Amino acid sequence: NLFRVLRNTLGIQCINYLLMPLPMLFAIFLSDIKSTRFQKCVQTLTTLPHFISWVIMFSLMSSLFGSSGLVNSLMSKFGAEMTVNILTTDKHVWLIQALLYTWKNLGWNAIIYFAAITGLDQEVNEAAMIDGCSPIRTFFSVVLPIMKPTYISVGILETMWIWNDFLLPYLTLDLKKYKTISIVIQYMKGSY
């Protein structure tokens, strides 16, 4: 039982580590937008989920992806005979959990990366361009090494959030099969 709990928690965490570049890429996308008004609007809309409770987020996800949600209603309207409740299917539980964490924290982590990107010395980027580096090569040779401490800091924050989160796994997982460490600790305390 302990092995299964550790496997579930570590499985979700490993998939989350694979998804960690998404906020950095999103921050790079935001930094390349010329219109500051559009940039601030997108940044606000993507940061908003971080400040909303998991209960409200799960209600929103259920209304979109539940068995009678918007996605399944549209699928049945266009002739799909079988509907799938994405949130409760056993096929991709770890992936769904990691995607929910990424979606909720995308804007917040992008703010951290965006601050690191705006703090970069633009002369280094210009020097790389003058030396003949393409934008992609500049990213991998200049920007990424400079942002490594920020990437590690966000990785530590993500680890803490996932290992300490009780509510999302409690709301979305089948507690008999997919307990995580935080759920087991709450059960051991008797305060579930």
C-alpha positions in Angstrom: 0.0 0.0 0.0 2.8 2.4 0.8 4.5 1.5 -2.5 1.3 2.4 -4.4 1.0 5.7 -2.5 4.6 6.6 -3.3 4.3 5.5 -6.9 1.2 7.7 -7.4 2.8 10.7 -5.9 6.1 10.3 -7.7 4.3 9.5 -11.0 2.3 12.7 -10.9 5.5 14.6 -9.9 7.6 13.1 -12.7 5.0 14.0 -15.3 4.8 17.5 -13.8 8.6 17.8 -14.2 8.2 17.0 -17.9 5.6 19.7 -18.2 7.7 22.3 -16.4 9.1 24.0 -19.6 5.6 25.1 -20.6 5.5 28.1 -18.3 8.9 29.1 -19.4 8.0 28.9 -23.0 4.8 30.8 -22.3 6.8 33.5 -20.6 9.1 33.8 -23.6 6.0 34.0 -25.8 4.6 36.8 -23.5 7.9 38.7 -23.6 7.8 38.7 -27.5 4.4 40.3 -27.6 4.7 43.9 -28.7 1.3 45.1 -27.5 1.7 45.6 -23.7 -2.1 45.9 -23.3 -2.6 42.4 -24.9 0.4 41.1 -22.9 -1.1 42.2 -19.6 -4.5 40.9 -20.5 -3.2 37.4 -21.3 -0.9 37.5 -18.3 -3.9 38.3 -16.0 -6.2 35.7 -17.5 -3.6 33.0 -17.1 -2.6 34.0 -13.6 -6.2 34.1 -12.3 -6.6 30.3 -11.9 -3.7 30.3 -9.4 -5.8 32.4 -7.0 -9.1 30.5 -7.4 -9.8 27.6 -5.1 -9.4 24.0 -6.3 -13.1 23.4 -5.5 -14.2 26.1 -8.0 -11.6 25.0 -10.5 -12.8 21.4 -10.3 -16.4 22.5 -10.7 -15.4 24.4 -13.8 -13.5 21.4 -15.1 -16.5 19.1 -14.4 -18.8 21.4 -16.3 -16.4 21.4 -19.3 -15.1 17.8 -19.3 -17.5 15.8 -17.1 -19.8 13.1 -18.4 -22.6 15.7 -19.0 -20.1 18.6 -19.6 -19.7 20.9 -22.6 -17.1 18.7 -24.4 -19.2 15.5 -24.2 -22.4 17.4 -25.2 -20.7 18.8 -28.3 -19.3 15.3 -29.1 -22.7 13.7 -28.9 -24.2 16.6 -30.9 -21.8 15.9 -33.7 -22.5 12.2 -33.7 -20.1 10.6 -31.2 -21.9 7.7 -29.6 -19.6 7.2 -26.7 -18.7 10.0 -24.2 -15.8 9.9 -21.9 -15.5 11.6 -18.5 -11.9 12.7 -18.8 -11.6 13.6 -15.1 -12.6 10.2 -13.7 -11.2 7.8 -16.3 -8.5 5.5 -15.0 -6.5 5.5 -18.1 -4.5 8.7 -17.7 -4.9 9.7 -14.0 -1.4 10.9 -13.5 -1.4 12.9 -16.7 -4.7 14.6 -15.9 -3.5 15.5 -12.4 -0.2 17.0 -13.8 -2.1 18.9 -16.5 -4.5 20.4 -13.9 -1.5 21.5 -11.8 0.2 23.0 -14.8 -3.0 24.8 -15.9 -3.6 26.2 -12.5 0.0 27.4 -12.0 0.9 28.3 -15.6 0.4 32.0 -15.2 2.0 32.2 -11.8 5.1 30.4 -12.9 5.2 32.4 -16.1 5.3 35.6 -14.0 8.4 34.2 -12.3 10.0 33.4 -15.6 8.9 36.7 -17.1 10.6 38.6 -14.3 13.8 36.6 -15.0 13.6 37.3 -18.7 13.0 41.0 -18.3 16.0 41.1 -15.9 18.3 39.6 -18.6 20.9 42.0 -20.0 19.8 42.6 -23.6 23.4 43.4 -24.7 24.2 39.7 -24.2 21.3 38.7 -26.6 22.4 41.4 -29.1 26.0 40.2 -28.9 24.9 36.6 -29.7 22.9 37.9 -32.6 25.9 39.8 -34.0 28.0 36.7 -33.6 25.6 34.9 -35.9 23.4 33.0 -33.5 19.8 32.4 -34.6 17.0 33.2 -32.1 16.8 29.5 -31.2 20.5 29.1 -30.7 20.5 32.3 -28.6 17.8 30.8 -26.4 19.7 27.6 -25.8 23.2 29.1 -25.6 22.5 32.3 -23.7 19.0 32.6 -22.2 18.6 29.1 -20.9 21.9 28.9 -19.0 21.2 32.3 -17.4 17.6 31.1 -16.4 18.8 27.9 -14.9 18.5 29.1 -11.2 15.0 30.3 -11.9 14.1 27.0 -13.5 15.4 25.2 -10.4 13.5 27.5 -8.1 10.2 26.9 -9.9 10.9 23.2 -9.8 11.3 23.4 -6.0 8.1 25.3 -5.7 6.2 22.9 -7.9 7.5 20.0 -5.8 6.3 21.6 -2.6 2.9 22.4 -4.1 2.3 18.9 -5.3 3.6 17.1 -2.2 1.5 19.4 0.1 -1.7 19.5 -2.0 -4.5 17.6 -0.4 -7.6 19.0 -2.1 -7.1 18.3 -5.8 -6.2 14.6 -5.4 -9.1 14.3 -2.9 -11.6 15.8 -5.3 -10.4 14.0 -8.5 -8.9 10.7 -7.6 -10.4 7.3 -6.9 -9.2 7.2 -3.3 -9.0 3.4 -3.2 -6.6 3.1 -6.1 -4.9 6.5 -6.4 -4.1 7.8 -3.0 -1.2 10.3 -2.7 1.0 11.0 0.3 -0.9 14.1 1.4 -4.2 12.1 1.4 -2.7 9.2 3.4 -1.2 11.7 6.0 -4.7 13.3 6.4 -6.2 9.9 6.9 -3.6 9.0 9.5 -4.3 12.2 11.4 -8.0 11.3 11.3 -9.0 14.7 9.9 -10.3 13.7 6.5 
